[in-house]
Amino acid sequence: MRIAVIGGGINGLCTAWELAKAGYQVQLFERDALMQATSRASSKLLHGGLRYLEQGEFRLVREALQERRWWLNKTSQLTRRIPLLYPLYRQGRRPRWQLKIGLMLYDFFAGRKGIGRHRWLTAAQTLRCSPQLTAEGLQGAYLFFDGQMDDYQLGLWVAAQCRKAGVTLFEHQPVLKLAASGELLLSSGWQSFDRIINVAGPWSEALLQQSNLPVQQSLDLVRGSHLLLPTLGRYGHMLEVPGSRRIVFALPYKHQCLLGTTEVRQQLHEPIACSEAERDELLAVYNQYFHPQMQPVDVLDSFAGVRPLLKSSADSSRASREYTLHWQQQLLTVSGGKWTTARALARQVAKQVRQSTKQM
């Protein structure tokens, strides 16, 4: 069976790899180079998503923590365990008991083969770990552990596994149009496949629209921007945005501090880049928690990516990172998803393809 996978981000690559391992003949089409868009602009975390527990997404967190373990074990050359501090201040929005329950669940879902259990640090202990933190109002911090990666290099590692499994990868080969009957249009003309998997991330919905096909799951396209600043040390920080329940990370990454992310609605025809307003927003969060203060001139670099969130009535900070799969004849469209769970998503795609062949 010949299968076309559209999209060369982490979800597309993992999908192609999983299908090839299942014995299918797989070709992947990417309009640019592999791992050049959303998948390269992540917060570089392999994590369960502590904040998703607050939204009741227990299945997603459990799955993500299981996948985190796999990535850390199998790709140790490109991943590592990272200690994270969640500092608590008198004016914080989340009480200590609530965080304690969340972290207990986080440890429970990680299982006995987790990467380290959380513990409480006093204010003095917290400041020894992170001397740049503001001391005024600091009650202490929870220390817990998650995974960190080089998202681009890890994606290229998956691409190498795809090639070893027999996947043919086509870069700079945009798919112009789809047909639900199993055809896709390239610059060279139409090609036919037994199944087509649309895993184009933020562009999956637009591809359906330009093909005059119905959209069964609408997306919220949300830009997330990050700044690179001088290093803060070896500890990462999970920070509450003042006056909000949103979270910003300040993470050690390649001898710098990776600060992000923002949440701004994005149109695909607009530039995908960190705006001045986002830069100022992130610096304001940083300066609320750390000293010395950082100014725009201190920003070493910035980057941005677009997250394809499942559309709902919730604001973007509470939107689900789950994924959905929808068939239209021989075309399967994947919507949503997150970096850490790309392999789990791919397994579900392979399961759906396998079931579809039994119904033929």
N, C-alpha and C positions, 0 to 999 in steps of 0.2 A: 504493500500500500504506500502510495506517494503522498506525503504531507508537506504543506508549505506553512512555515511559521513566519509571521510578520512582526518584526520588532527585535532589535539587537541590544536591548537592555537586559538586566539580570533576569527578569521574568521570562522573556523570550528565549534567552540562552538556556536557562534551566529547563524550560519546556522542550526545546529541541533536544537537549541531552537526554532527558527522560524518555522521550518518544523513540530516539535512536536506540537506547538501551532495551526498549521493548520490541525492537526488531523492525521498526518502520523505516522507510527511506525518506529522509528528512532534508529539506532545503530551507534555509533561513534567509530572509530578505530584510536588510537594514538600509534605510534611506541615506544615512550618513556613515560614520565609522561606528564600530561596536562600542558600547559603553560611553557614549558621548553626551547623553542628555540627563534625564532624571537620575538614572542609576549611578552617575558619577558625581552628583551634586547632593549626596546624602549627608547626614550628620556623622557618618563613619561609624555608626554603632550597630553591633549585632546584639539586639536586646529584645526582651519580652514586651517591653513597653509598660513600665510601672503605671503610667497615668491611664492606660486603658482599663486597668482594674476598677478605677473610679467610675468608668462608664459601663461596668458590668460585662466587659468582653473577656470573660474567663477562658473560653475556648481558644480565642486568638492568642492570649498571653501564654497559655500552656503550650500551644503549638509552637509559638515563637521561641520559647525557652528550650524546647526540645531541639529545634533547629539551630539555635545558638550553640548548643553543646556540640552538634555535628560539625558546624563550621570551625569552631575552636579546635576540635580534635583532629579534623582531617586537613586543615589548611593552616597549621600553626606558624608557617613561615610568613603568612600574610595577615594573621590575626593575633590578638593578645587579650588577656584579661585586664580590665581597667578598674581601679578603685574609684568609687563615686561618693561624693559627700552631698547630702541634702541638708543644708543649714536651716535651722529653725530660728526665727526671730519673733519677738513679742508681737509685732504687727502682722505676722504671717496669716495667710488665709486658711491653711490646713493645720488642725491641731495635732499635737504629737501622737495621741492615741489613734487617730485616723491613719497616719503614716505607718505607725507600728503594725496595724492590722494589714495594711497594704503590703508591707515588706514581709510579714509572716506568710501571706498568701504567695508572694513572689518566690520566697524560698521553698514553699511547699510545692508549687508547680514546677520548680526547677528540679525537684527530686533529690535523692541522696547523692546523685552524681553531679550536683550543682558545682558552681565555681567559687563558693564562699558564702557564708551566711551573714546577714546584716547584724550590726550592733550599734548601740548608742554611744556617742562620744560627748563628753562634757564640753563646755565652751572652751576651756583651757586646752583640752586635747584637740579640739577642732582647729584652734588657732596654731597649734604646733604643726598640724598637717598642712594647713593653708594660712600662712601668716598674713597674706594680703587681704583676707576677709575682714570686713568691717566688724569691729568688736562690739560696738554699741548695740545693745538689744539682743545680742546673740545668746541663745539659750543652750545651744549645742547643735549636734548634727547626727544624722543617721549615716553610717558608712555601709555601703553595699557594693556589689560587684556586677559588672556587665562585660560584654565583649566589644572590642574595637577592631576595625579593619581598614585596609586600604581598598576602598570600594572599587576603584578602577582596576587595580592589579588583580583583585579577587575575581572581578568579572572576566578579565582576560584569561585567568586560570580556568574558569568554567568554559570559555570559548575553546581553549585547548582540549578540554575533555570532550567537547562536542566533536571536534575534528577527529580525535582518537576513536570516537564511537561511530564515525562515518557521516556526520552531518556536513553538508556543503553550505558554507557561509558566504553570502553575497553582500558585500559592503557597497555603499554608494549606489544602491539599486532600489529606488523608491517604488512602492506599489501605488499605482495611480488610481486603480478602481478594483472593486471586488464583485463577484457574482456568487450568490448563495449556492449555486449549483456546483461550485468548486473551481471556478476560473478566476484568475487575477491578471490584471493588465500591467505590464512593464513597459518601459520605453521601447523595447524590442517587439512588443506585441502581447497577445493573450497566451497564457499557459494554463493547462488543466491539471488539477490534483484531485485525489480522492477525498482529502479533507484539507481545509484551510483553518489555521489557528491565528486569530487576530489578537496579538499581544503587543499592540503598539503604544501602550501606556496612555499618556495624555492625548495622543493622536488617534486612539482607537475609535472614539466616537465620531471624530471628523471624517475618518476613512469610510465609515458606514454612511454618513450623510452625503459625501461626494459620490458614493456608489448608489445613491437613491435606495438605500436599505433602511428598514426601521431600526431605531435605537431602543433597545429593551431596557438598558440601564444607563440613565444619565449620569454624567460626572460633574463634580465640582473641581475645577482646575485651580489649584492653590499654589502660588509661588512661595517657596521657602528660601530665604537668603541667609548666608553665613558670612562672617568676617574672620579674618586671620589676624591675630594680635600677638604681641610678645608673650612668651611663655609664662604660665602661672605656676609651673611645677608639675609633679607627677600625678596629682589628684584631679579627677574631673569633678564638676559641680553641676547639680541639678537645681535650678533657681526659679523661684516663683516670680512672675512678672508683677511688679507692684500694682495693686488695684485690680488684679485679674487672677484667674485660675490657670492662665496659660503658663507653660514651662519653657525656659530657655536653658540650653546646655552651654557650659564653658569647659572645654575638654582639651587635655594635652594631645597634640597631634603633630608629629614630625618637628619637635622642638619649638612649636608655636602653640598659641591658644586658639582653638576653633570655637567660635561663638555663634550660636544660632539655635533656633531658626525663627523666621518670621512667618506670617500667614496672610497673604494678600491675594485676592482674586486675580486671575491671570487670563488674558485672551491670547490664543496661540499666534495671532498676527502681531502681537506686541513684543518688544525685546524682552528676553528672559535674562534679567540682570538685576543686581541689587540696587535699589533706588537710594537716593540721599535720605529720604524719609525712613526707610528701613535701617540704613546705617545708623542714623541718629537714634532710632528706637532701640537698637541693640546696644549701642554705646551707653544709653541711659540706664538700661538694665545692668550692664557691667559696672557702671559707676555707682549704682545703688549698693552694690555688694563688695566692691574691691577698691583698694587704693594701691598705688597712685591712680588718679583718674586718667582715663584715655580720651584723646581728642581725635577728630577725623584724620589728622596728620599721622597718628600712630597706627592707623590701619595698614597692614602689610599687603593685604589682598582681600578680594571678596568673590563669591560665586553664588549662583542661584539655580534652582531647578523647579520643575512643576510637578506637584503630586496629583495623581488622578484619584480623588476621593469619591466614594460612592455618594451620590447626591441624596440629601435628606433635608429635613427642616432644621437640623442642628447647625450651630455655627461651626466654622471650619475647625476650631480647636477641639470640638467634640465629635467631629465626623468620624465614621468608622474607617478603620484600615483593613477591614475584611475585603474579600474578593468575591465576585460572582462570575458564573459561566453561563452563557446563553447560546443555544443553537438556533441557526436558521438553515435548514437543510444540511448542506455539507460544511457550513461555516460555523465555527465556534469562536465567540468573542469573549475575551477575558477582561473584566473591569475591576479596578482597584488593586489591592495587594500592597505589600511592603517588602523591603529588601530581605529582611531576615527570613521571611517565610516563602521565598521564591521556589525553593525545592518542594515544599509542601503543595504549593499552588500547581507546580508542574506535575506532581503525582496525581492530583485531581483531574488535570487535563488528560493525562494518559488513561486514567480510569474511564473518563467520559468517552474518549475515542474508542477504547476497547469495547465499551458497552454499545456504542453506535454501530460497530461492525457486526455484533451479534444480532442486531435488529434488521440487518440487510436481508 
